[in-house]
Amino acid sequence: MTPEMVMSLAYQGMKLTLMMAGPLLLTALLIGLLVSLFQAATQINEMTLSFIPKILGVFTALILSGSWLIQLLSNFTIELLTNIPQMVN
């Protein structure tokens, strides 16, 4: 296995990780921002107020993008497993 192959696999793995975590993290970020703006406008300083909307938002994003995320992960796994003979040489 050459260093170029290792770097390519590391790059693909990091790219896949960002693509899988991105929609969920962005959803949590946007909902947290909206809840923070609401709390600042209404002067409600309840710390637990942001958890329920974030959980529901991330759960909804997971339901909406779940099939795409599974497809990404399965394509990467299939590509990785089919390239094992070339990596051994």
N, C-alpha and C positions, 0 to 999 in steps of 0.2 A: 504494500500500500504506500503510495507516494505521498509526500507532504501536500501536493496540490489536491489530491483526493480527500485528504483529511480536512483541509481548509474548505473545500467545496461542501463536504458533508456538514461541517460546523456552520457554514454560511446558510445552507438550506435549513438546518435545524433551527437556527436563530430566526430566520425569516418566517418559518412555520410557527414558531412560538409567538412572534409578534402578531402574525395574522390571526392566530387563534385567540390571543388575549386582548387584542385591540378593540373589537366591538364591545366586549364586556366591560373593559376598563373605561372606555369612552362613555358608555352609558352611565356607569357609576359616577364618573367625573361630572357629566352634565347635570345629572339629577342632584348631586351634592351641591353644585353651584347654584342651581335653582332654589333648592331648599335653603341654602345660606342666604341668598338674596331675600327670600321670603322672611326668614328669621330676622334679618337686619331691618327690613321694612316694618315688620310688626313688633319688633323688640321682644320676641319670644326666644328665650335662651334655653330651651330644652335640648339637652344633648342627644337624647334618644329619638328625637323627631326625624332625623335624617336616615335612620337605619331602615325603617319599613319601606319608604319609597325606593331606596337604593336596592333593597332585596327584591322588591317586586319588579323594578326596572331591569335588573340584571337577569332575573328569572325570565322575563318577557323577551329580552334580547337573546338569551340562550335558546328559548323555544323558537324564535324567528330565524336565528342563524345556525341552529344546531345541525341541520342537515348539511349545510355548507361546511361547517367545521369538521364534521365526521368525514365528509368527502375529501377535504384537504389532508386530514390525518391518514386516511386509508390510502390515498394516492401516494403520499410520501412513504408510507410503510411498504407498499407494493413495489415502488421504485427502488427502495433500499434493499429489499429482499431479492429482487431480480438482479441487482448489480453485485451481489455477494461473490459470485465466481470471478468477476473482473477485479474485485478488490483483493482477493487472495493471491492472485498472480504477482 
